[in-house]
Amino acid sequence: MGQRAVRSRRTLFEREGELAAADEALNELTGLREDGTEAPERPRGALLAFAGRAGIGKTTLLAEVRRRAAAQGCTVLSARGGDQEQGVAFHVARQLLQPQLAGLAEAELRAQLGSWYAIVGPALGLCAPSEGAPPDQQGLRDGLDWVLTHLAVQRAPMVLVLDDAHWADPESLSWLAAFAPRVEELPLLLAVAYRPDELPDHAEAFRSLPGRAGQRPLDLEPLSAAAVAGLVREDLGTQADDVFCRECWAVTAGNPFEAVELTAKVRDRGLVPTEEGAHLLRDLAAAVKGSGLIARLERLGTSTVRFAWACAVLGTEIPPTLAAAVAGLGSEEAADAADALRGARILAGVDTLEFVHPLIATAVYRAIPGAVRVALHGQAAWCVINEGLGPSAAARHLMETHPEGDNWVVQQLRAAARETQRAGAPDAARRYLARALREPPPLKERAAVLHELGCASLLTEPATTVNHLRAALEEPITDPELRHNIVYRLSQVLAHSDRLAEASETLAREIRVTGDARVRLRMQSEQFMWDAFRADEPDSPARSRRLARLADRLTGRDLTERYVIGLRAWDATLRGEPAHVALHHAERALAGGMRWAEADRGFEVPVLVALTFMYADRPGRTEELFAAGIADFESQGWHGAHLSFGYTLLGYVRYRRGRLAEAEDFARAGLRLAERVGAGTPVHWYAVGVIIEILLARGRVTEAAQIGEDHGFGAPFPAAVTFPDVQTVHGELLLARGLTKEAAAELEAAGRRLDPRGMRNPSWCPWQLHLARAERHDASERAVATALEAVHRARQFGAPSAVGQALRAAADVSSGSSRVKLLEESVSHLERSPAAYELACALVALGTELRRSGSPKEAAEHLYRGLDAAMQCGADGLGDEARAELAAAGLRPRRLHSTETDTLTARERAAAALTARGRTTTEVAEELGTEEPVVVRLLSAVYRKVGTDRTGLAAALGQQTVR
């Protein structure tokens, strides 16, 4: 360490541009001008990336950045990737963040991290992983983002330095690469150095991001002959003549590391730096690297060589006692070896050892004979375990050993995988378990290892997970519980991969051979659930009858029984049984509790139960359950598909209530999360379908069509049933675009798919309502029949919103006096429902029909009510339609009532003001220093208090809206 510090204070020849960029970034970070006076602008962060080949001076440059940052009073966090530590999950993240938090007592640490404690604590090595389900990778990244953001603000200005980023572990590097674009909005300078030809794909952000301090990255070039001459004379004195200096440049090709090491060799040999000795430089330069370095090491003696090998195997930050144990040396012999290696400029440091340069570490490691290297890694694993450092620390060494059928190795790798997966690094866990499988494990444990491997691959490689779990079922399994867990997990991953039929068949096979009645019930409940989502189920009515008989016999004494009862409630909703029947079973399912984030169960049934209340016109109850469920997801660190479903469907609930601006905010938040999960996944179909439906309700057809095109929203549709049904939404989009024939064909196809399955509730899927409108131009009689059939089904279900919506569709395709009667009845039903947008549509339609039939006074009353309702809902297109009808009747729209903006809190007013200026919820969150869900809740309160939506905020606040 001492020698590195000495080198870091050297003159940095020909790095003026890079240092100027660093100074500019530091001045902007600290809020200072070049003359040291305070700048009026707000301090800003930046990304500073240095790229270059090995030995080009990146480490020395970063050391100077650290020195200058500390001199300006910055908090400095630093870390370094290691060639041997690339497979250790969160190795770099721990180097950066652990020192800032590790000294806190547990209570203080919990207070500091808040709800993120159990999510990021294990990843940073601050606490043991919990026994529950691990956080998803996106949730963990969000938590690390929060910790770094919090530290940056709390300890500003802050400089984060990462050397050898190309060797950073994938978990840390992916996180930092994703975080990098945010640094300019924080009091944080992120300085990174890497070798461009070794930078992995998931860190491309460092290669491509431009910054204010100059184009990124800053490529470091070899030194010129003049710069090498300056370096030589700084080390050897002015007596070094021009010929000698130029030869130094020639043999090192301007590489700063090699030049510094060469001058050290010249000094050690007592060589006079003149033309007479220049011919010796080439041999001296060869001793600095590669085979020359190894030959020099071997001359230090066998014990010293073995100690150096042990250090190369251990990597960075090497405890001398551990290196001695790996090398098999006594304490005095190890101390002598360390001294010899320090004298030879191979190692540095005392309490913690480190190679003087990564090039030296790489050369030493590669020089270890293959068999010896494997043996040393095996010895290192034993020593690490004996030192109490745990299986995760030993696992990287075990990965380098040869399979020998050693069950101890299997057990250590399995333990490391459990720790790593619970800490939020499933990819690392998968690598450990795959290696354990190659050992191989004893035959009786093979199924368990395959099961664990399948669980570790679940989120990243679902197809591989299926193969592992199916292979596990083919192994001899003596533990029935293990077999059942494999079946549950296999059916789950098949279902989430849109292979619902296979998921159902997997459970069916196991049900036939399972003797335990409670296990069989659990499997039946899982099968009922996946069948409920199958669009191609062969005999859905028969399944519904079996489910009804089973649910009626159950009391709800445990979670499995409550899941069956919850599925019965949802099935009643889909089939259009009377709403009170569905509500009865939904309440029964909830009576004993039903958490959304159960470790070994899906969240599907709790969501279905919550949605049952929405379709039965009790959306307030649905929102209560969603609020609790989303909080459950967030507390577990589930920020991927789970949270996306939560936000998306909450947006759908708001849409059903007619609160379209809030619905759009939630749905867009859900869509952003879904895009991180991946296109084509079920959650992505849900999110795109919901946002399109909301935009159509708001009258933004072109934007809805563009989103559909951008996200490939069309055939082939997923095998899973979604809500809203995506094929029906696609038909609705076609209809809104005026493509009536294409819309009719799509909606008829949806009906052919859903009707045979008994899914006939227009409240859940209004395909008949849209089909009737598509048919009215070419087949008016069929359109009326289609609409009246939907009205009949809606009356059977009995929810006022369903009946009112169906009646309005029937009016749309009817003629004569029946249109007014149907619309009046529609308004009557919708006034008793929470469906504010549907009521606004019915009022405008009724007003329009009355105007055309010669009743202007009654028409005006309904049109004014419809316009007010449309504006409160955020249905801009419907509002324009109402205004046009009023103008046709010779009437002006009433002035909007003044809003009580003085009831807003300061944070609500701030969020509203930024939104009125055209900011997105993400931008508002950044400006207010909070999280996006908080902003969504603030805006929801604003819309409720002000009585308008996003479009009315500017007028309500006396501002000009910027678009």
N, C-alpha and C positions, 0 to 999 in steps of 0.2 A: 504494500500500500504506500509505503514511504517513497519508493522509487517512482511510482506513478505520480505522486504529488509533485515530485521534483520535475518530472517531465511536463506536467501540466502548466508549470510556470515558465516554460521556455518561451522564447520569442516565436510567435506564429508567423512564419514567413509566407508571404503571398496569400494570406487569408484576410486581407483588408476588406474585401467585398462581403465575405461571410460575417465578419465581426461587425461591420457596419449594419448589416441586416439584423444581426442580433441586438445591437445597441438600439436601433430604431424600434424593434419590437419591444425591448425592455422599457424604453422611454414611453411608448404608448401604453404599456401595461401599468407603469408606475405613475403615469400622468405628468411626466416631466418633458421639458424641451431639451434640446441638445445643450443649451447653456446652463441647464440645471434648474431653471425656473419652472414653476408649475404651469402646465398647459391648461387652457380653459375647457378642452374637450374631456368627455368622460373617459376614464381609462378603459382600454380595450385589450382583449387577448389576441393571440395569433398562433398559427402553426408554423413552425420553423423546421424544415426537413433537410438534412444533409445526406447526400448519397455519394458513394464512392467505393472503390475496391478495397480489399484488405490492406491495412497499413498506410492508408492515404492521409490519416490524421483526423479521422472523425472523433475518436475518443478524446484526443487532446483538445479539439475544438469545443466539444461538449463540456469538458472540464473548465474551459475558460468561460463558457456561458454560465455554468454554475457559479463560478467565482464572481463574475460581474453581477449576477442576480443577487447573490448573498450580500454583496457590497451595497446594493441599492435597497436592502431591507426586505427582499422577497423571501417567502417561504419556499424552500426548494425540496421537491420530491424527486428521487432518482431511482432508476432500476436499469438492469442490464440483462438482455437475453443471453442464454447460454447454450452452446452446442449440445451439451449433455442433458440440459433441462428442458428441451423443447417439448417433451411429452408429459411434463409435470403441469397439470391443470392449475391455472391462476398463479403460476410462479412469479410472473412479472407484476400482476395486480397486487400480490402480497408484498412484494418488495416496495411498491409505491405507497400503499395505503396502510399496511399493518403497523409500521412505526408510528404513524400519526394517532393510532387508536389503541395499540396494544397495552399501553401503560395505564389505561383506565380500569377502575374497578368494574365488576360486572354490572352493578346497578347504574353506574355512570355511563357505561357503554350502552346499556339498554336505553337509557334516556337520550343519549346522543343519536343512536340509530333509529329509535322509535319502532315503527312497524316493520322496518327493514332488518331488524336485528337477526331474526331467524332465517332470513333469506340470504343476506350477504355475509353474515358472520361466519358460517362454515366455509364459504369460498375464500375468505380472507384469513382463515385459520384463527379466528377470534373466539369461536365457540364450537362445540361439537354439533354435528348434524342432528336434526330431530328425527324421530322415528316415522314421521308422517311422509306423505308424498313429497318428492323434491320439487323445488320451483322449476318452471320451464325456463329455457335458456333466455328467452326474451324478458321474462320477469326478472331474472338475475341481472341481466344487462341494465335494465331500468333501475334496479337497486344500486348497482355500481355507479351508474350515471348520477343518481341522487347523492351518493356518498361523496363522489369527487366534486360535484357541483356545490354541495354544502361546505366541504372543506375549502374550496376555492373562494367562496364568498366569505366564509368565517375567518380565513387566514390570508386574505388578499393583501398584496398581490402574490400570486403563486406561480412558480415555474416548475413544470414537470419535465424531467429529462429521461429519455429512454435511449440507451445505447444498444447497438447490435439488435435492432428491432427485428431483423430477419430471422433471428434465433428465438424470438419470444414464443411462448406457448400459444397455440391457436385460440384458446379461450380468452386470454388477455389481449392478444393482438386484434382479434375480431372486435372485441369491445372497444378498444381505443380507436381503431379505425372508424368505427361507426360514431364514436363520440367526437372525433376530430373536427367535423364541421361546426360544432357548437362552441368551440373555444373562443371564437371572436366575440361572442356575446357574454363572455365571462371574464373576470379579472385573472386570466390564466394563459400562460404561454406554454405551449407544448412543443418541446424541442426533441426531434427524433433523428437518429442516425442509423443508416442501414446500407447493406451491400445490394445494389439494385438487381443484380443477377440472381440473388438468393431470396428476394422478397416474395413471400407466398401470395397466391391470388387473393386470399381474403383480406389482404392489407393494401389493396390497390389505392385506397383513399390517400395514403401517404405519398404515393407516386404522382397522383393527378391533381391534388388540391392546390390551387393557387392561393397566395396570401398577400397581405398588404406590404410586407417587407421585401417583396421581390418575387420573381417566378419560383414556384416550387416544383421539384426539389432544387436545392443548391448543390450542383455537382462539383465535387472537389477534384481538381486537376493535379497531376504530378508537379513537383516543384521544378522550377527552371534551374539551369546551371548556376545562375547568380544566387538564387535562394539557397541552394545546397551549399554553396561557398560560404554564405553568411552563417548557416547552421554549423558548418565544420569549424569556422573560425571562432564562433561563440563557445564551442566545446574545447577546441584544441589550441586556441590562441591565434594571434595575427600572423604568427610565423608560417602558418599553412599557406603554401604558395599556390598560384593559379593552376599549375599543372596537376598538383595533388588534388585540389578541390574539384577540378573538372573530371578527374578520374573517379572521384567519389560519386559524382553525379552520374557518370556513365555506368558504373557497376551497380548502382541502385535504381537506375531509371527514374530518378526523382521521387522515389518512395520515401516519405518522411521517416517511417518506422525503421526501415532498413538503413537509412542514413544515420539516424541517431545511434542504432546498434553498432554500425560500422565505426563511428567515432569512438564509441566505448571500447571496441576491440583495439583500435589504434592506440588508445590511451593505456589499456591493460598491457599491451605488448611493448610499450615504450617506443613505438615507432615515431621517428621524426617526420612530421607532415610536409615533406618536400618532394620534389620531383624524383629524387633518388629512391624513395620508398614507395612511389606510386604503383610500381609493378606488383607489389605485394597485396594491393587492395582487393583484387579479384578473389584471391584465396580467402582473405578475411571475410569478404562479403558472403562467400559461400557458407561460411561457418555460422552465419546469422540465421539461416533458414534451412528448411528441408533436411537433407542428409547431413549437411555440415553441422547443423544444430544438434542432431541426434548423435553424431560422432563426438561432439563436444560434451554432450551429456554422458555418454558412455565412459568417457575418461574420468568422470567423477567417482566411479566405483559402483559395484553391484547394488549395495544398499541404497545409495542415492538414486540410482536409476529406478529401483523398485518403488521408492517413496514418490518419485516424480510420476511414475505410472499410476500409482494409487490416487494421487492428486488429479491426474487427468481423467480418471474414471469418475471421481467424485464431482468434478465440474468446477463450480464457482463457490466462493464463500466457504472454504474448506477448513473445518476444525482440525488442528494438527493431531490431536489424539485419535480422531477417527481415521485420518490418513495413515497414522502409524499402525492402527489395528488392521486396516485393509492390507497394508504392505507386509504385515507380520513382523514389525520391528519393535524393539523395546524403546522406551521413552528417550534414553540418551542417544541411542543410535538414530532415532528419528529426528531429534533435535540437531544432531550433526549434519544429517542429510539436508534438513531445511536450511541450515546455515550455508552449506555448500551450494545449494540451488539459488539462494539469494545472492551469493557472491558471483554466481555465473549469470545473473540477470535472467533467470528462468522463473523464479517465484518471487513474490513480494509479500510483505505483511508479517505479523508476528502472532497475534491472538487468532487471527483468521488469515489463512493463506489464499493467495490468488496468483494466477499466472500473470507475468508482466504484460503480456499481450495475447489476445485470442489466437493469433497466428502460431504462437509458441505452444499453447494448449492443444491446438489441433494437430500440430506436427508431432508432439509427444504422444498423443492418443493414437494416432495412426501408426506410430512406430511400434506399438505394443504388439507382439506376436498374437495371432488370432486366438489360439487356444489359451494363452495367458490372459488375454483381455476378457474372454468369457469367464475364466476362473476368478479374475479380480472382481468382475461384476457380481458373481455369486457370493464371493467373500464380502463385498460391500453390502449386499442385501442382508446377510447375517449380522454384520456389524451394526447396520442401521437399526435393525430390530432390537439387538441387544442394548443399544444406546437408548431405547425407548422412544425412538422417533416415529414409530408406527409403520403399518404396512403400506400406506400411500407413499412414504419416502423410499421404501425398499422396492416398490413396484417397478420403477424405471430401470433399476438394475436387473431385476428378474426378467424384464423384457429382453435383455441382451444375452440371456443364458440359453443353452440348448435344452430342448425337452428331454427329460430323463425319467418320466413317470414318478416324480417326487411329489407326494401328496402335500408336503409342507409348502412347496412352491404354489400348488393349487390353492391351498387355504389362504396364503398371504395375498395372492392375486384376487381372490374372491372378496377378502376383507377390504382390500384397497379399492376394488370396484364399488363396493357398498358405500364406503366413505366418499368416494369421488362422485358417485351418482347423486347421493343425498346433498352433496355440496353444489350440485347443478352443472356437472360436466359429464353428461352421458357418453360423449364420444370417447373420452379417456377411459371410462368404465368399460365400454365395449372393447377397446383395445386390450385391456387387462384380461377380460373374460375370454376373448378369442385366444389369447396366449395360454390361459389356463386350460382351455379345451385341447390345445395341442400338446400339453404336458405328457400324457392325458390324465384326467382325474380317474379315480377308481370307478369301475362300471356302475356301482350303486349310486354314485354321485353325479354321473354324467347328465342325467335328466335335469337335476337341479341347476347345474352350470348352464345348460342350454336354456333353461327358463330364465335365469338371471341375464344371460346374454340377450335373449329376446326382449326382455324388459328394458335393457340399456339401449337397444337399437330402436325402440318403439317410435320415438319422435323424429329420428333422423333417417332411418331406413326401414320403413314399414314392410316392404316386400321381404327383406332379409329377416325381419322379426318373424314373419309367418313361417319361413323356412326353418328357423331355429326352434320355434315352438312345436311345429309339426314333427320335427326330428326328436324333440324331447318326448312327445307322446309315444314314439316308437321304441323308446328305451324301457327297460324294466324299471317300474316305479313301485316301491314298497309303501310309500307314504300316500294315502288317499288324498290328503289335503293338498299335497304338491300337485297331484294330477288335476284336481279340481281347479286350482289356481292357474295352471297352464291352460286349461280349457277356457276359463273366464277371459284370460288375457288374449288368447288366440281369437276368440269370437270378437273381442273388442277391436283388435287391430284390423281384422277383416272388415268389420263394419265401418270403421273410420277410413278404410281404404276404398270405400264404395263397393264392397263385395258382400252385401248384406245377405244374399242367399247362402253364400258359403258360411257366414257367421251363424245363421240359423241352423243350417245342416250340421255344423260342428257341435252345437249344443244338443240337437235332437239325437245324434248318435250317442252322446254321453248320457243323456237322460234315460235312454233305454237300458243302460247297464249299471246305473247308479242305484245302490240299495238304500242309501241314507235319505229319508223323506225330506229333511230340511235342505239338504244339498240339492235334491231334485227340484224342490220348490224354487230355490235360488236360480237354478238353471232355467226353469220354466219362465221365471220372471224376465231373465235376460233374453230368452228366445222371443217372448211376447214383445219385448221392447224393440228388438231389431226387426221383427216382422211388421211392427207398426210403422217403421220407416221404409219398408220395402215397397217400391213402386210396382214390382213384378210378382207380388205374392200371389200364388195360384188360387187360394181359397180363403180370402180375407173374411167373408161372413162366418165361415165355420170357426175360424180362430177367434172372432169376436164372441161367438156363443160360448166357446170353451173358457175364454177369459171371464165372461160375465158369471158363469157358473162357479168358477174358482173364486173370484173376488167376493162373491156373495157369501161364501162359506168362511172367509177369513175375518179375523177380528182386528188385525193391525198390531199384533203384539210385538213384532220386531220389524226391522227395516225391510227385510225381504217381503213380508206380507204387505207393508205399506206401499212398497214399490208396485206390487201387483194391483193393489187398489187404485193407486195413482194412474196406472196404465188403463184401468177400467174407466176412470174418469175421462181420460183423453180419448179413448175409443168411443165413448158415448158422444163426445163433442164432434169427432170426425163423422160419425154416422148420423148425426142430427137428431139424437134422442132428445126428449125435453130437457131444457137447460137445467131445470131443478134437479134432474137425475145426475147430470154431470157434476153439478156443484155439491151434491150430497156425497158423492164418492171422493171428490177433491178434498173436502173437509175431513173425511175419514182418513185419507192418506196423510194429512198434515197433523193429525191429532197427536201422534207420538213423536213428532219431529222428523225433519228431512233436510239435512245439510246438503249444500251443493258441492262441497269439496271433500266428499268422503274419499279416503285414500285408495280404497280398492273397488270403487264403483264409479260409474259414469255420472255425469250431471244431467243426463237427458231427462230422466223421469221427473226430478224436481222442476225442471224448466217446463215440461209438458203440463204438470199440475198447475203451475203458475199461469200458463197461457189459457188453461181451461176457464179461469175466472175472467180473463179478458174477453174471450168469445161470448161468454154469458153475461156481458155488460157489467162486469165488476172490475174495471181496470185499476181502481185504487188498490184493491187487494193484490192484483198482479204486481203493481209497482212496489208495494211493500215487500213482497217476496223477492223481487228482482234486486231491490236495494240490499237486502240481507245476503242474497246469493253473490252479488258482485263484490260485496265486502268480504265474503268468504274467499272468493277467488284471489282478491288482492292480498289478503292476509297470508295466503299460501304462496304468493309470488307467481301466480298463474296469469301471465300477461300476454299469452299467445291466443290460441283458438278459444280457450274458455272465456277470456275477457272480451274477445271480439264478439262471440255469441251474445254475451251479456249486454254489451252496448248496442249491438245491432237490433236485438229483439226489444230492448227498452225503447229504442227509436221507433220500432214498429208499434209498440203500445201507445206511444205518444201520437203517432200517426192515426191510430184507430180512435184516439180521443179528439183528434182535430187540432192538435198543437204541433203544427207542421214545422215551424222554425226550430223548435226544440228537437223534434223528431229528426230533422235533417242533421243537426249538430251531433246527436248521438249516433246516427247511422254513419255519418262520415268518420267519426272516431272509430266505429266498429270496422269500417272498410279499411282504414289505415292499418289497424291491427291485423286484419285479414290478409292484406297485401304482404305483411311481414311473414305470415304463416305460409302463404304460397297460393298462386292461381290454381284454379281447378279443385281446390279442397272444398268440402261441404260448407265451411264457414265463409268462404269467398262467394259461393253461390248465394248464400243467405244475404250477405252484406250488399252485393250488387242488386239483387232483387228488391230489397227493402228501399235502397236509395232511389232506384228507378221509380218505384211506386210513389214515394214521397214527392219526387220532382214532378211526376205527372199530376198529382193532386195540386201542386203549386202552380201548374200551368207552364212549366218549363220543359216542353216536349223536346226541343232540340238538344238541350243539355242532357236529358234522360237518354235520348238516342245515342249521343256521343259517348256517354258512360258505358252504355251497352256495347257499343262498338269497341271501345278501348279495352274492355274486359272480356271480350269474346262471349257475350251473353246471348246464347242461342243454342240450337241443336248441335251435337247431342247433349241432352240434359242429364243431370246426375241420376243414378239409380235410386238414390235416397229421396224420400218425400221431404220437401222443405216447406216452410211457411214464412212468407207467402209462397205458394206453389210457383216455381220459377217458370214453368211452361205457360201458366196462366198469365203471369206478369209479362212475359214476352208477347203473348197475344194481345194483352192490353196496350202494350207499347206500339205494336203494329197498328192497332185500331186508332190510337191517338195520332199516329202519323198519316192516317187516311188510307191505309192499306187494308181495306175491309175484307177482300177475298182471302188474303194471306192470314189475316187475323182470324177469320172464321175457321180456316183449316187448322190453325194452331190450337184454337180453343176446342174445336171438335175432338182433336187428338187428346187433349187434356181430359175431356169428358169420357172418352173411350178408355182411358187409363184409370180414372178414378171411380167411375160409376160401378163397374163390376166389383170393385173392392168395397162397396158400401159407403164410400166417402162422399156423402151427399149433402153436407151442411153448407149452404151458401155463405154462412157467416165465416166459415173457415176458408173456403175456396169459391169465390164468386164467378167461376168460369161460365156458368149459364147466363149470368147477367151481362157479361161482356159479349158472349156469343149472340144473345138476342139483339144487342145493338149492332153487331156486325152483320146480322142476317136481315135487318129491317129494310134495306134498300132493294135486295134481290128476292127475298122470300118473307114478305111481311107477315103472312099468316103463321109460318113456322116460327118467326121471331116472337110473336105473341104467345104461341104455345110454349116455347122455351122459357119465356119470362114467367108465365103463370105457373109452370112447373116449379120454377125456383121460388115463387111466392108460397106455393104449397109447402115446399120443404122448409122454408124459413118459418112458416107458421107452426110447423111441427116442432121445430127447435124452440121457438117462442121468445127469443131475445128481441126486444124492441128494435135494436139497431139492425138486426138481420132482416126483420120484417119490413122496416122502413126503407132500407136500401133496395130490397127486392121489389117493393111496390114502385119505387121511383124508376127502376129499370123497366118494369112493365108499362109505366106511363110513357116512357121514352119511345116505346115501339107500338103503342096503341094510338088510336085516332078518335076524334070526336069528343063528346062530353065525358067519356070514361077517363080521359087523360086527367081532367081536373079532379075527378073523384079519387082516382088512384093517388094523385099527388097530395091531396088533402089528407088522405089516410096515411100516406107516407110521413108527412109533416107531423101528424098526430103521434105516430109511433116514435119518430126520431126525437121529438120533444121530451119523451120519457126515457131517452137513452143518453149515454155519455158521448155519442158520436157527433161531435160538433161540426166537423167538416161535412159529413153526410147530411146533417140538418141544413147547413148553409146551401148545399147543392139543391136539396129539395125545395127550399124557400125560393131560390132564384128560379128554379124550373117552374114552380107554381105561379110566381109573379109573372113570368114570361107568358105562360099559358093564359092567365087571366087577362093580361094586356091584349093578347091577340084575339081573345074571345069577347072583347069589349067591356071589360070591368076595370077601368083604369084606377079607381080609388082603391079597390082591394089589391090590385096588382102592385100599386105603389107601396102599400104597407108591407107586403111580402118581399118586394125587391129591396126596400130599405133595410128590413131585418136581415135579408140574405147578404146584402153588402156588408153590413156591420159584422155579421158572423164570419163572412169570408175574410175580412181584414183581421179580425181577432185570431183566426186560424192561420193566417199567413198564406191563404190561397189566392195569390195575386191574379192568376188567370181567371178564376171565378169572379173576383172583384171587378176585373175589367168587363166581363160579360154582364154583370149586374149594372154597371155604369152605362154600358151601351143600351141596355133595355130601358133604363130610366130616361136616357136621352131620347130614345125612340118614342117614349111616352110624353116627351116634353117636360121632363122633370130633371132637377139637378140633384146630384148626390148631396146628402146632408153633410155639414162640416163634422169632422171627427170630434168627439167629446174631448175636452182637455183631460190630460192624465195626471195622476197624483205622483209626480216624480219625486216629491219631497219625502216619500215614504221609503226611498231606496237607501240602503246602507252605503257607506263610502266605497266598499269593495264592489258592491253591485253597480254603483254609478260608474266606477272606473272601468269595469268590464263592459258595461253598456256603451260607454263613450268610445272605447276602442273598437267595439263591434260596429258601431254606427259609422266609424271611419273606414270600414271595409276590412278590418283585421280578421283573420281566421281565429278559431278557438286556440290553435297551437300557438299563434303569435301572441294572443292575449295572455296565455299562460306564461310565456317567456317574459313578457313585459311586467306582469304582476309578480313574477317569481314564485309561481305555484304550479300545480299539475293540471292537465287538461280536464279531467273529470270534475275538478273543483270549479273550473270556469264554466263548464256546462251547467253545473248546479246553480251557479250565480246567475247565469243568463236565464235559466228556467224561472228563477224567482223574479227577475226583472220583467220577463214577459207576462208573468202572472199579475204582478203589481201594476205594471203600466197599462196592461190590457191591449197590448199590440205585439208585434213580432219584430224580427230584425229590420224589416223594411220601414217600420214606423218609429224606430228608435231615434233617428236623426231629428224628426219633427218633434218628438216628445222631449228631447233634450235640447232643442234649439240649436242643432248643429247641421252642418252640411255633410251628407253621406258621400264618401269617396268610393268609387268603384274602379 
